[in-house]
Every structure is written in C-alpha cells, then in structure tokens.
Amino acid sequence: MNIPEHVKAEFKIEFENLLDAETVLRSIEPEIQSSPSNRSSVSVNLDRNVLNLVIDARDVPSLRASLNSYLRWIILSSDVKKLKIN
C-alpha cells in the first residue's frame, strides 16, 4: 500500500452574506495563529461571502483531525451568531 507523505485539502464554505463570513473568520483567527500542531498547517481567507479553508498535513489522520477541529469552530461560531438574547 502506498501511503502519501503529504496531503492537502481545500474547502469553500459559502455564507449568506459578507458580514457572517467576516464574523466567522474573526472568531477562528486565534485558532489559526496559535495552532499547536506541527503536523498540519491551515490558511483561511475570504472571497466575498465565501470562506476558503486550506489544510496542508503530513498524513491523512492529521488532515482529518484539523478538518474536524476547524469545521467544529466554524459551525460553533456560525451558530452563536444566530443566537438572539432577550
């Protein structure tokens, strides 16, 4: 079996508007800047209301772990933004 030494994945996540996309990006920026793993690196940018997430990893398990973390943070920040406090 041939196991890759390096894997890369790119994801595009579209939001309803630019404000929502910017809010999510700002909320996950601390995670991007302080990533504790040397097994993967992540870059994120916006193209209007589309968040582009690129993960470079040493192996598939590292890619999967990073993807799971970032998707959880993106979903969480998006859900929190939708909360209405009375």
C-alpha positions as CSV (number, residue, x, y, z in Angstrom):
1,M,0.0,0.0,0.0
2,N,1.3,3.4,-1.0
3,I,0.8,5.9,1.9
4,P,1.1,9.6,0.9
5,E,3.7,11.7,2.7
6,H,1.8,14.9,2.3
7,V,-1.9,15.7,1.8
8,K,-3.7,18.9,1.1
9,A,-7.4,19.7,1.1
10,E,-9.3,22.9,0.1
11,F,-12.8,23.8,1.2
12,K,-15.1,26.6,0.2
13,I,-17.8,27.5,2.7
14,E,-20.4,29.9,1.5
15,F,-22.3,32.2,3.9
16,E,-25.4,34.2,3.4
17,N,-23.5,37.4,3.4
18,L,-20.1,39.0,3.8
19,L,-20.8,40.1,7.5
20,D,-21.4,36.5,8.5
21,A,-18.3,35.3,6.7
22,E,-16.2,38.0,8.3
23,T,-17.6,37.2,11.8
24,V,-16.7,33.5,11.5
25,L,-13.2,34.3,10.1
26,R,-12.5,36.7,13.1
27,S,-13.7,34.1,15.5
28,I,-11.4,31.3,14.2
29,E,-8.3,33.5,13.6
30,P,-6.9,32.9,17.1
31,E,-7.0,29.2,16.4
32,I,-5.2,29.7,13.1
33,Q,-2.5,31.8,14.7
34,S,-1.9,29.5,17.7
35,S,-2.2,26.1,16.1
36,P,-0.3,23.7,18.4
37,S,0.3,21.0,15.8
38,N,3.4,20.8,13.6
39,R,1.7,18.0,11.7
40,S,-0.6,20.4,9.8
41,S,-0.9,24.0,8.7
42,V,-4.1,25.9,7.9
43,S,-4.7,29.0,5.9
44,V,-8.1,30.8,5.7
45,N,-9.2,33.8,3.6
46,L,-12.4,35.3,2.3
47,D,-13.6,35.8,-1.2
48,R,-16.7,37.9,-0.6
49,N,-19.0,35.7,1.4
50,V,-17.0,32.5,0.8
51,L,-14.6,31.3,3.4
52,N,-11.7,29.4,1.8
53,L,-10.0,26.9,4.1
54,V,-6.8,25.2,3.0
55,I,-5.2,22.4,5.1
56,D,-1.8,21.0,4.5
57,A,-0.9,18.0,6.5
58,R,1.7,15.3,6.8
59,D,-0.8,12.5,6.6
60,V,-4.5,11.7,6.4
61,P,-5.1,11.4,10.1
62,S,-3.6,14.8,10.7
63,L,-5.7,16.3,7.9
64,R,-8.8,14.7,9.3
65,A,-8.1,16.0,12.8
66,S,-7.5,19.5,11.6
67,L,-10.6,19.5,9.4
68,N,-12.8,18.2,12.3
69,S,-11.5,21.0,14.6
70,Y,-11.9,23.8,12.1
71,L,-15.4,22.7,11.0
72,R,-16.5,22.5,14.6
73,W,-15.2,26.0,15.3
74,I,-16.8,27.3,12.1
75,I,-20.1,25.7,12.9
76,L,-20.0,26.9,16.5
77,S,-19.2,30.5,15.6
78,S,-21.9,30.5,13.0
79,D,-24.5,29.1,15.5
80,V,-23.5,31.6,18.2
81,K,-24.0,34.4,15.7
82,K,-27.6,33.2,15.1
83,L,-28.4,33.4,18.9
84,K,-30.8,36.1,20.0
85,I,-30.6,37.1,23.6
86,N,-33.6,38.7,25.1
